[in-house]
């Protein structure tokens, strides 16, 4: 568990600096390890069972190595621990990247908005109209509220920097190899299921944060709660649907539907069917909710960390 003052400094660094390109971000190192290691392992596997077993061992090795490295580096001192904690958080970068897409739409540059969106989503963006671009922004903002803000803060509280970076390793594995399509159908199955498990609690906490944030920002918190509870299960992911549904209800937008990946359509269920087709104002509202939800989660974790610090001092 991380100390309250270290958590505050890490969170403050994220808000001030975000994710600068010049910094050797651990997630990029994890991604490089996944890319190089998975290619070699898959080349040696043949049967579905061997693919699954190989992918399981590979995922466990990546996560364990990441956690062990984080633990070793954290022991170098508080500055190292704070820097590592900072790298797990993504409030500033999330708001910056999604906001830049909406900025391009405000300027009437749909092509630029598509290109900027393509940097932060996996779906095809070259043919999206403005409403589909906004839908992608809202959905990404909702999902990333869990993956980039709530879950890292949760794991920093549960197990400190080693747990938070282990979570980032799981998240990276899922995004890179946790796909149903070949060649990762069996090799990445364990990574995908592990990500589901690790995000189970954070996704529901994130949805609750969105409900509270909707109230704080003047959006529809009652609708956020209602749509979360009724439509949260209408998603291929057992977790992403919860935060997307809460956000859909909060801003009044209809989400879900068909997305294209490498030209192949993937049909998903509609979330908040009575909502309106997404517009830029709803996208901006979603980003305000993300900022407020981030502050809510940090505040709650800081209080818990401070309480734990005071309890530890009382036992000394």
C-alpha positions as CSV (number, residue, x, y, z in Angstrom):
1,X,0.0,0.0,0.0
2,X,1.4,3.4,-0.9
3,X,1.7,6.2,1.6
4,X,-0.8,9.1,1.2
5,X,1.8,11.8,0.5
6,X,3.5,9.6,-2.2
7,X,0.1,9.0,-3.8
8,X,-0.6,12.7,-3.8
9,X,2.7,13.6,-5.4
10,X,2.2,10.9,-8.0
11,X,-1.3,12.1,-8.8
12,X,-0.1,15.7,-9.0
13,X,2.7,14.7,-11.4
14,X,0.2,13.1,-13.7
15,X,-2.0,16.2,-13.7
16,X,1.0,18.5,-14.3
17,X,3.1,16.4,-16.8
18,X,0.9,13.6,-18.1
19,X,2.8,11.1,-20.2
20,X,5.7,12.9,-21.9
21,X,7.2,11.1,-25.0
22,X,10.8,11.6,-23.7
23,X,10.2,9.6,-20.5
24,X,11.0,5.8,-20.7
25,X,7.4,4.8,-19.7
26,X,7.2,1.3,-18.2
27,X,4.1,0.4,-20.3
28,X,6.1,0.9,-23.5
29,X,8.8,-1.4,-22.1
30,X,6.2,-4.0,-21.2
31,X,4.6,-3.6,-24.7
32,X,8.0,-4.2,-26.3
33,X,8.5,-7.3,-24.2
34,X,5.1,-8.6,-25.1
35,X,5.6,-8.0,-28.8
36,X,9.0,-9.7,-29.0
37,X,8.2,-12.6,-26.7
38,X,4.8,-13.4,-28.1
39,X,6.0,-13.7,-31.7
40,X,8.7,-16.2,-30.8
41,X,6.4,-18.3,-28.6
42,X,3.5,-18.4,-31.1
43,X,5.9,-19.6,-33.8
44,X,6.7,-22.7,-31.8
45,X,3.1,-23.6,-30.9
46,X,0.7,-25.7,-33.0
47,X,-2.3,-27.2,-31.2
48,X,-4.9,-25.1,-29.4
49,X,-4.0,-26.6,-26.1
50,X,-0.3,-25.8,-26.5
51,X,-1.2,-22.3,-27.7
52,X,-3.2,-21.7,-24.6
53,X,-0.6,-23.2,-22.2
54,X,2.2,-21.2,-23.9
55,X,0.1,-18.0,-23.7
56,X,-0.7,-18.6,-20.0
57,X,2.9,-19.2,-19.0
58,X,4.0,-16.1,-21.1
59,X,1.4,-13.9,-19.4
60,X,2.3,-15.0,-15.9
61,X,6.0,-14.4,-16.6
62,X,5.3,-10.9,-17.9
63,X,3.2,-9.9,-15.0
64,X,5.5,-11.5,-12.4
65,X,8.6,-9.9,-13.9
66,X,6.9,-6.5,-14.0
67,X,5.8,-6.7,-10.4
68,X,9.2,-7.9,-9.2
69,X,11.0,-5.2,-11.1
70,X,8.7,-2.6,-9.7
71,X,9.3,-3.9,-6.2
72,X,13.1,-3.8,-6.7
73,X,13.0,-0.2,-8.1
74,X,10.7,1.0,-5.4
75,X,13.2,-0.1,-2.8
76,X,15.7,2.4,-4.2
77,X,13.8,5.1,-2.3
78,X,10.7,7.3,-2.2
79,X,11.5,9.3,-5.4
80,X,11.7,6.1,-7.4
81,X,8.5,4.8,-5.9
82,X,6.7,8.1,-6.7
83,X,7.9,8.1,-10.3
84,X,6.7,4.6,-10.9
85,X,3.3,5.4,-9.3
86,X,3.0,8.4,-11.6
87,X,3.5,6.3,-14.7
88,X,0.5,4.1,-13.8
89,X,-1.9,7.1,-13.9
90,X,-3.4,8.7,-17.0
91,X,-5.8,11.5,-16.2
92,X,-4.0,14.2,-18.1
93,X,-3.2,12.2,-21.2
94,X,-6.7,10.8,-21.4
95,X,-8.3,14.3,-21.3
96,X,-5.7,15.7,-23.7
97,X,-6.0,13.0,-26.3
98,X,-9.8,12.8,-26.3
99,X,-10.1,16.5,-26.1
100,X,-7.9,17.0,-29.1
101,X,-10.3,14.9,-31.2
102,X,-13.2,17.2,-30.2
103,X,-11.1,20.2,-30.8
104,X,-10.6,19.1,-34.4
105,X,-14.3,18.6,-34.8
106,X,-14.9,22.1,-33.4
107,X,-12.6,23.4,-36.1
108,X,-14.6,21.5,-38.8
109,X,-11.7,19.2,-39.6
110,X,-13.2,15.7,-39.6
111,X,-10.2,14.1,-41.2
112,X,-7.9,15.4,-38.5
113,X,-10.3,14.2,-35.8
114,X,-10.3,10.7,-37.4
115,X,-6.5,10.7,-37.4
116,X,-6.3,11.8,-33.7
117,X,-8.9,9.3,-32.8
118,X,-7.0,6.5,-34.5
119,X,-4.1,7.1,-32.0
120,X,-6.3,6.1,-29.0
121,X,-8.8,3.5,-30.3
122,X,-8.3,0.1,-32.0
123,X,-11.3,0.4,-34.3
124,X,-11.1,1.7,-37.9
125,X,-11.6,5.5,-38.0
126,X,-11.0,6.5,-41.6
127,X,-14.7,6.3,-42.6
128,X,-16.4,7.5,-39.4
129,X,-18.8,10.5,-39.6
130,X,-18.8,13.1,-36.8
131,X,-21.4,11.3,-34.6
132,X,-19.4,8.0,-34.8
133,X,-16.2,9.9,-33.9
134,X,-18.0,11.4,-30.9
135,X,-19.4,8.0,-29.9
136,X,-15.8,6.6,-30.0
137,X,-14.6,9.5,-27.8
138,X,-17.3,8.9,-25.2
139,X,-16.8,5.2,-25.1
140,X,-13.0,5.5,-24.9
141,X,-13.3,8.1,-22.2
142,X,-15.5,5.9,-20.2
143,X,-13.4,2.7,-20.5
144,X,-10.2,4.6,-19.9
145,X,-11.7,6.1,-16.7
146,X,-11.4,2.5,-15.4
147,X,-8.2,1.4,-17.1
148,X,-6.1,4.6,-16.8
149,X,-7.4,6.2,-13.6
150,X,-9.6,4.2,-11.2
151,X,-7.9,0.8,-11.5
152,X,-4.3,2.1,-11.1
153,X,-5.4,4.1,-8.0
154,X,-7.2,1.1,-6.7
155,X,-4.2,-1.2,-7.0
156,X,-1.8,1.4,-5.6
157,X,-4.0,1.3,-2.5
158,X,-4.3,-2.5,-2.5
159,X,-0.7,-3.4,-3.1
160,X,1.4,-0.4,-3.9
161,X,3.5,0.2,-7.0
162,X,4.2,-3.5,-7.7
163,X,0.4,-4.3,-7.8
164,X,-0.4,-1.2,-9.9
165,X,2.3,-2.0,-12.5
166,X,1.3,-5.6,-12.5
167,X,-2.2,-4.4,-13.4
168,X,-0.7,-2.3,-16.2
169,X,1.1,-5.4,-17.5
170,X,-2.2,-7.3,-17.5
171,X,-3.9,-4.4,-19.3
172,X,-1.1,-4.3,-21.9
173,X,-1.3,-8.0,-22.5
174,X,-5.0,-7.9,-23.0
175,X,-4.8,-5.0,-25.5
176,X,-2.0,-6.7,-27.5
177,X,-2.8,-10.4,-27.5
178,X,-6.2,-10.8,-25.7
179,X,-8.1,-11.1,-29.0
180,X,-10.6,-13.7,-30.2
181,X,-9.3,-13.5,-33.7
182,X,-6.3,-15.5,-35.0
183,X,-3.4,-15.7,-34.3
184,X,-4.2,-14.9,-30.7
185,X,-7.4,-16.9,-30.3
186,X,-5.9,-19.4,-27.9
187,X,-2.6,-17.8,-27.1
188,X,-4.2,-14.7,-25.7
189,X,-7.2,-16.3,-24.0
190,X,-5.7,-16.4,-20.5
191,X,-4.6,-12.7,-20.8
192,X,-8.1,-11.7,-21.7
193,X,-9.7,-13.6,-18.8
194,X,-7.0,-12.3,-16.4
195,X,-7.8,-8.7,-17.5
196,X,-11.6,-9.4,-16.9
197,X,-10.8,-10.6,-13.3
198,X,-8.5,-7.7,-12.5
199,X,-11.0,-5.1,-13.8
200,X,-14.0,-6.6,-12.1
201,X,-13.9,-4.4,-9.0
202,X,-12.3,-1.3,-10.6
203,X,-15.0,-1.2,-13.4
204,X,-17.8,-1.1,-10.9
205,X,-16.0,1.5,-8.8
206,X,-15.4,3.5,-11.9
207,X,-19.1,3.4,-12.8
208,X,-20.0,4.6,-9.3
209,X,-17.5,7.4,-9.7
210,X,-19.1,8.4,-13.0
211,X,-22.5,8.5,-11.2
212,X,-21.1,10.8,-8.5
213,X,-19.2,12.9,-11.1
214,X,-22.4,13.4,-13.1
215,X,-24.0,14.9,-10.1
216,X,-21.1,17.1,-9.4
217,X,-20.9,18.4,-13.0
218,X,-24.6,19.0,-13.4
219,X,-25.2,16.0,-15.7
220,X,-27.9,13.3,-15.1
221,X,-26.7,11.1,-12.3
222,X,-30.0,9.3,-11.9
223,X,-29.9,8.3,-15.5
224,X,-26.3,7.3,-15.1
225,X,-27.2,4.9,-12.3
226,X,-30.3,3.6,-14.1
227,X,-28.6,2.8,-17.4
228,X,-25.6,1.3,-15.6
229,X,-27.9,-1.1,-13.8
230,X,-30.0,-2.0,-16.8
231,X,-27.6,-1.8,-19.8
232,X,-24.3,-2.5,-18.1
233,X,-24.4,-6.1,-19.1
234,X,-25.1,-5.3,-22.8
235,X,-21.5,-5.5,-23.9
236,X,-19.0,-8.2,-25.0
237,X,-16.8,-7.2,-22.0
238,X,-18.2,-8.0,-18.5
239,X,-16.5,-4.8,-17.3
240,X,-16.4,-2.2,-20.1
241,X,-20.2,-2.2,-20.4
242,X,-20.6,-1.0,-16.8
243,X,-18.6,2.2,-17.3
244,X,-19.9,2.9,-20.8
245,X,-23.5,2.4,-19.6
246,X,-23.0,4.8,-16.7
247,X,-21.5,7.4,-19.0
248,X,-24.2,7.0,-21.6
249,X,-26.8,7.6,-19.0
250,X,-24.9,10.6,-17.6
251,X,-24.6,12.5,-20.9
252,X,-27.8,11.1,-22.5
253,X,-26.0,9.6,-25.5
254,X,-26.8,6.3,-27.3
255,X,-23.6,4.2,-27.4
256,X,-22.6,0.8,-28.8
257,X,-23.4,-0.7,-32.2
258,X,-21.2,-1.7,-35.0
259,X,-17.4,-1.1,-35.1
260,X,-15.0,-2.1,-37.8
261,X,-11.6,-3.6,-37.0
262,X,-9.3,-4.1,-40.0
263,X,-12.3,-3.8,-42.2
264,X,-14.2,-6.6,-40.4
265,X,-17.5,-5.5,-38.7
266,X,-18.1,-6.3,-35.1
267,X,-21.7,-5.9,-34.0
268,X,-22.4,-4.9,-30.4
269,X,-25.6,-4.2,-28.6
270,X,-26.9,-0.7,-28.2
271,X,-26.4,0.9,-24.8
272,X,-29.0,3.5,-23.7
273,X,-31.2,3.0,-26.7
274,X,-33.4,5.9,-25.7
275,X,-30.5,8.3,-25.7
276,X,-29.7,10.7,-28.6
277,X,-27.0,10.1,-31.3
278,X,-23.8,11.5,-29.8
279,X,-22.9,15.1,-30.4
280,X,-19.9,17.2,-29.5
281,X,-21.5,18.8,-26.4
282,X,-22.1,15.3,-25.0
283,X,-18.4,14.5,-25.7
284,X,-17.4,17.6,-23.7
285,X,-19.7,16.6,-20.9
286,X,-18.1,13.2,-20.8
287,X,-14.6,14.7,-20.4
288,X,-15.8,16.9,-17.6
289,X,-17.2,13.8,-15.9
290,X,-13.9,12.0,-16.4
291,X,-12.1,14.8,-14.7
292,X,-14.5,14.8,-11.8
293,X,-14.5,11.0,-11.5
294,X,-10.7,11.1,-11.3
295,X,-10.8,13.6,-8.5
296,X,-13.4,11.6,-6.6
297,X,-11.4,8.4,-6.9
298,X,-8.2,10.1,-5.9
299,X,-9.9,11.8,-2.9
300,X,-11.3,8.5,-1.7
301,X,-7.9,6.6,-2.1
302,X,-6.0,9.5,-0.4
303,X,-8.3,9.4,2.6
304,X,-7.9,5.6,2.9
305,X,-4.1,5.9,2.5
306,X,-4.0,8.6,5.2
307,X,-6.1,6.5,7.5
308,X,-3.8,3.6,7.0
309,X,-0.7,5.7,7.6
310,X,-2.1,7.0,10.9
311,X,-3.1,3.5,11.9
312,X,0.4,2.2,11.2
313,X,1.9,5.0,13.3
314,X,-0.4,4.2,16.2
315,X,1.0,0.6,16.3
316,X,4.6,1.7,16.4
